[in-house]
Amino acid sequence: MAVHVVGIGLDGAAGLSESARQVVEMAALLIGSEIHLSYFPQHSCELWVLEDLTAAILEIKRWLATDANLEADTGTFSPPSTPSPQIIVILVAGDPLFYGWGKLLIAQLPAEKLTFHPHVSSVQLAFNRLQIPWQDAHFVGSQGRYFEELTAKLKLGVEKIAVLGDETHTPAALAHLVKALDLPARYEFWVCENLGSADERVGLRSLSALLGESFAPLSVVVMLREPRMATEPLDLEKLPLLGIPDAAFIGCGDRPGLTVEREVRVLVLAQLALQPEQVVWDVGAGNGSVSIEIARLFPQSEVYAIEQTVSGTSAIEFNYGRFGLQNVFSIYGTAPEILHRLRPPHRIFIGCSGGGLTKILGVCALRLLPGGSIVLAMEAFEDIATVLSWMGDRVRREPHWSYRIVQVQLSRSVAGGNSTRFDALNPIAIVTIDRHLSR
């Protein structure tokens, strides 16, 4: 006895290949949802409505065991090509091995008993309807760790995401998650409903439309990251004086995660203990989020945003232009070499060293004005160890240096379906190094 898993679309039996149709016609036991079974009203075999896959697998195992006992008793073997008594057919949506039941069936049933007949998947249909190549797309299925997987991909700012929906994981649930994450990247949302059926509908929707409209349970949302120039202009009057939302900063597609998170950024500003009319260096400035925050708070200060990548420098310039700032200076170059050309600073923030942290600290200490401070935000234990080693040597030679460390472990609440959960930010160590005035 063989088990055939046949993928089927919303166009029903008409959409099956001739070979798949013949397999269904030969079935002794036909398992599927009520909708799938309704496509074969004239079938004379035993029908099993697929409500619980675990129960269906137990029934299949019972059939297989009965067949095996029969062969053992009679000493005969029926080849797979024998008509209906030898075949169980499971009808599933699309491609059973693409976010489908195939994985569980392989784990529970003998591999030699299984044969798969895939149909065009809903994701394949969605991208073809939109006429967009999809070999580089990322996928999130409605089963498993849906919200965790989607959150990770959104934080990376990937260009194309296909999200498979169901009654729980609706476009509205997706929209609530995107809104809660406050992402710097912006996406278009293409909702593809009932693909392959007469009720098929494909349309571009805004985030607010996803929250307010109702959609078919069988839907795919294709998310396409917008080019940064397409982002809506900032309403500067509505922005807070301190703690600019992450979404206000534009990042770079090739370098996700450039923005220092709002909560961490505020703590960094507190450790910098800024004063008006200071010179501030932002070393490894990313997309300039810290520099812009400082420049808005202290318009009479000079803020130098040092970044060694072209994409990062471009993002900095684009961002401070959107904020209408005149006191941020984008410096393209590699630290520590470029630091010798800048005005001596009162404050230094090091967000990313790109390697060579010891040399960077050495130059920063040399150029830092008396009474100044260096603040570093670090994720890696190795970087923290490097700073502590450097500080140990410095304090032994120059006792007017001191340091302190604040370890930050924060989580944000995000909506996930019918519940709210915490999404953890990366733990950060904020190290503050002070150069005290000589006595």
PyMOL commands that set and color helices and strands:
alter all, ss='L'
color gray80, all
select helices_A, chain A and resi 12-15+18-25+34-38+53-74+84-86+102-108+111-113+122-130+146-156+171-181+207-212+228-230+236-238+246-248+262-272+289-297+310-322+337-341+357-367+381-397
alter helices_A, ss='H'
color red, helices_A
select strands_A, chain A and resi 2-8+29-32+46-49+87-93+114-117+138-140+160-164+187-193+201-205+219-225+279-283+302-307+328-332+347-350+373-378+401-408+411-416+419-424+428-435
alter strands_A, ss='S'
color yellow, strands_A
deselect
rebuild
show_as cartoon
